Amino acid sequence: MAFGLWAAIGMTGTVRAQTDTLHSPLSTTRLDHYLKLAHPIGTVSLDFPGPDGGYTFVHLPTKEVTESGDTQVNPRTYLIDLNVSHEGLYIAPDTMVSFSDFTPFQFVLPNHRIIHAQLAPSHTHQDYLAIDSNFNGTIGWGLIKQFITVFDFKRNQLTFYPLYSSLIIADDDTNVIQLPIIDDAKITYCHCPVSTVWLDVDAPPLPEGHVNLAFQQPLSQIFLTGLDSNTLKIVERQHNADSIAGNKRAIGLSVAQFTVHDLGGHAINIADHGPHRVVTEPPPIYHDLTVPVMGALGTDVLRTFSGIIIDPSRNKLIFVK
């Protein structure tokens, strides 16, 4: 067996943001080298409150109109969730009646450049206001894919670059893992696209399947629907034993193999970046899809890399070691 069973208890302590003692904020990193010929649109800060790897919060100063009609720029925080296929969501006022229309937003970057977005009203994640009083909604894949987006986990920063900006990364650079951006899921009964970002993963003895790039998930997941029959029996047996004993805890797997295939066709095992996966039901958005879905790769694993580059213009997802 290529993994072990564990009970996900005591796994919810807050994880500090990844830091690198070898690099001060002013020193050069690999990300700096790869992007030294690119011209950024702007950089904003990230933080990761919550358990395990934390929720990916991006701080975007937002232009808003006050009740008196004045315009001002306020500090606002948004969750990064690539499962939101359009540009994003905002916390709707309790007095709002219609939720059918998108609302224009303007994010003002430190260099006074403005990113325009159309956000839909919603009450989703309204409870995150308890984590950050400036929480204002969710940034989705529809906005992220308009840029080359760089997550710098050493400095806790997110930088937007124009599409087709220069990247200095050789095909054989062993300091990165270059994967294709996979966005091929559809709903079975209507063939409607479910646009997000997937990795194709092999983790035997589980069936090969898609794993979501989940900046919104603090702990990586394996879905019950992605288990093979033998593993499912083991998980159910442990769950029944816990129920009899009165233990209320999630069941998880420790994977020894979690293999992706890069653009050169090389198999790369990333299990050493974090082997634990909690076993859970898939979210409703993943029901009835045309692709096999194994789970989600959360921030507990993503933040073990120094950075991630999402480059839709070249259809590349780049993990920087």
N, C-alpha and C positions, 0 to 999 in steps of 0.2 A: 504494500500500500504506500502511495507517495505522499500521504499526509497523515496527521494525527488529529484526534478529536480533543477539543478542550471546551471548558465552560467559560463563557464570556463574563466572568465575574471579576471585579477589580480592574477592568480594562477601561474605566471611564474617567481616570484622572486626567486633568488638563495637561496638554502637551505644550511646551513652550515652542514658539516659532523657531524654525531652523536657523542657526547662526553658524558662522565660520570664523574661528578665532584667528585664522591666517589672513583674513581680509578685513581691512577697515572699510567704511563706506566710500572712501576716496580711492582705494586701491583697485587695480584692474582684475576682473574676473573673466572666466571663459565667455560668459554672455557678452561682456563688453567687447571682447575680441571678435566674436562672431558677428556683431552688429556695428562694428566701428565705422563702416561706410554707410550705414543707414541713418536717416534723419527722423528722429522720433516726433510724433505729434504731441505727445505729452506723457508724463509719468505721474501716477497717483499711488497712495499707500494701500497696503493690504494688512489685515490682521486676521487671526484665527481663534476667535473665542469658542468656548464649548469644550466638550470632552475629546479625548484621543487626539486626532490631528486637527480638530476644530472645523468650524464652518468658514468658508472662504468669503470674507467680507472685503469689499473694495470701497474706498472712500472717494466719492465723486461729488465735488462741490456742484450744487444744482441751482440754476436760476429759477426763482419762483416769484410769483406776484402776490403781494400781501393783500389783506382785505381792503386796505385804503387805496389800492391800485398801484402802489410803488413796486418796483422790481428790485430784488436783492438776491445775492448768492448765499445760500445756506449750506452748512456742512451736512451731507447726507451719506448714508451707508447702504450698500446693496449687496445681496447675496449673489455669487456667481453660480448659476445652475444651467448647464448646457442642455438639460431636458426641456427647457422653455424654448421652443423652436423659433418664436418670433423675438423681437428686440428686448422684451422684458415686461415686468409688471410693476405697478406702484400700489402702495397701501391706499385704498380708496377711503374717502371720508364716510362716516356712518350715515350721513344724509344723502349719499349718492343713490339714485334710483336705478339708472340705466348703466349696465356694465358692457354694453355692446361696442362702444367706440374707443379708439385709441386716442391718447392725449400726447401732444408734442412736449418733449422735455429737452432742455439744454444743459449739458454738463460742461462746466467751465474748468479747463485744465490750468495748471500753475502758470503756463506761458500765455494765458488768455486765449488760447485756441478753444474752440467750442465743438463738442460732439453732439450732433442732433440725434434724437431717438424718439420712437413712437412706442409708448408704454401703455399696457392695458390695465384698467382698474381691477383690483383684486383684494381679498382679505387673506390671501395665502401668506403664511409665515408672520402673521401679525403679532404672534407671541414673541418674535425676536426683538420686539421693542423693549422687552424686559432685559435683553442682553445689551442692546445699544439703543439709547433713546433717540438717536438720529436715524435708525433703520427706516428705510423708505421703500423697499421692494426688492426686485430680482432683475439681474442682467442676464439675458438669455443668449443662446447660440446665434440668433438672428442679428444681434449687434456685434458679437465677438468675431463672426466670420467676415465682417466688413474690413477687418484690419489684420495685420500680423500682430498677434498679441503675445507679449512676453511676460511670464510670471517669474520673478526673481525671488526665490525663497531665502536667499542669504540676506538680502536687504529688505525683504517684505515689501516689494514694489511691483506694480503692474505698469507696463509701458505699451502704448499703442504706436504702431508704425503703419505707414501706408502699405497697401498690397504691392507686391513685387519689389519691396525694398531689398537692397543688397544684403545677402547673408554669406559670410565667409566660412562655410563648413564643407570640408572635403567629404566625398562619399565614403572614404575609408577611415574617417575620424573615429577612433575608439573611445573618445570622451563623450560621445553622444549616442543615443539610440534613435535612429530616424525611421519612423513608421508612416504608413499611409493614413490619411484621415478617412475613416470609414463612416459613411453616413448613408446606409442602404436599407434601413428598416422601413417596412410598410405594414399597415394593418391588413390582416388577411381578407376580411370580408368586403373591403372597399378599395384596397390597394392605395390608400391615402398614405403619403409619406409621414414618418415620425422622425423628424430631423433632429439629430443630436450627434455626438462624437463617440465612436466605439473603438475598442481595441479587439483584435481577434486573438484569443488566448487558448493555449493547450495546457491543461492541468490534469493529467491522468491520475486516477482512473475516471475523472469526470469527462463527459462528452465535450469536445471542443465547442467553443461558443463565443459570443460577443460579450465584452465587458465594458460598461459605461465609464467614461472619463468623468468622475463624480466629484467636482470641487465642492459640492453641497453636502457630501457625506463625510463625517469625521472618521468612520471606521469602514474598511473595505468589506464587501459582502459577497457571499455565494447564495444564490436564490435556490429555494427548495425545488423549483421547477428545473434547475440546471443540474441536479444530482443524478448520478446513476442509481440503479435500483438497489445495489448492495449498500452504498453509502446512505441512501435514504432510510433503509432499514436500521442502520446503526444509529442515525440521528433520531429516528422515532423511538428506538429502544431507550436511548439516553433521556429523551424528553419525557417518556412515560415514567422512568425511574425518578426523575426530578419531581414530577407531579406527585408521585406517591410520597416522596420525602418532603414535599412542601417547599421545594426550592424553586424560586422564580428567577430564572436567569436564562440568558440566551445561550444557545449552543453554537460553537464555532469549529472551524477546521484550521489546522496548520498545514499549509501546502509546502511541499518540497520542490515542486515544479510549477512554475507559472510563466509559461514560455510564450513570447511574442516573436514574430518574424519581421525583420526589418526590410527596408526597401531593396536591399541586396539579396534577400532570401535567406539570411542567416538567422538561425534560431537562438534567441537570447533569453536565458532564464532570469527573471527579475524577482524571484521569490525571496532572495536575500535582502531585498529592500523592505521586507515586512511580510512574514508568512501568514499572519492571522487573518481569517475571514469569518465574520459572523454569518450564521445561516439564518435566513429570513425569507418571508414571502416577497415576491417582486412587487414593485409599485404598480398600481392599476394601468399606468401609461404603457407598461411593457406587456400587457396581456394581448393575446391574439396577434403577435407579430410574425412576419414572414421569415425572420432570422432566429436562430437559436441564441438565447440570452443566458449567460452563465452568472453574471453578477455585476458588481460595481467596484471600481478602484478608487478608494477614498483618499482623503488628505493624509491619513496616517502613513500611506505609502508614497503618495505624490510628493510630499514635502521632504522625503529622504533624498530626492534629487536636488541639485542646486538651482535648477530652473526648468521651465517648460516653455517651448515656443510653439504656438499654433499658427501655421502658415497656410491659410486656405488658397493663396495664389499659386502655391506649388504643391498643394494637397499633401502637406507634411505636418506630422505631429512629432516634435523633437524633444526628447528627454535629455537634459544636460546633466552629466554626472557630477 
